[in-house]
Amino acid sequence: MATRKITITVPEELVESIKERVDPRGVSGYIAAAAAHQDAMDRLRELAERIEEEHGAVTNDDQQAALNRIAAMDSWHDKQRPHSDEAA
């Protein structure tokens, strides 16, 4: 992926907090990952708004059904993974 150097202004306390977690060359990557995450969340929000405009608002029952489906998939995936004591 092509990159572009830009200048941003970030609160000093935030920069210091980030530097405690990464080496000096990792700050750009850390901030780029945060920006990519925010971009993905913004795009997801835009998609949700378009879907809601087309199909109507999501009901509490719809939301709970989706959460139940996700929990069922997580449970299935957990059962597919070998446990660490079984893998040894």
VENRA-V489089 format. One record per pair of residues at least 24 apart in sequence whose C-alpha atoms are under 6 Angstrom apart, sorted by the first residue. I is the first residue (numbers start at 0). GAP is how many residues later the second one is. D is the distance in whole Angstrom. If there is no record, write none. Layout:
# VENRA-V489089
i:I gap:GAP d:D
i:I gap:GAP d:D
This chain:
# VENRA-V489089
none
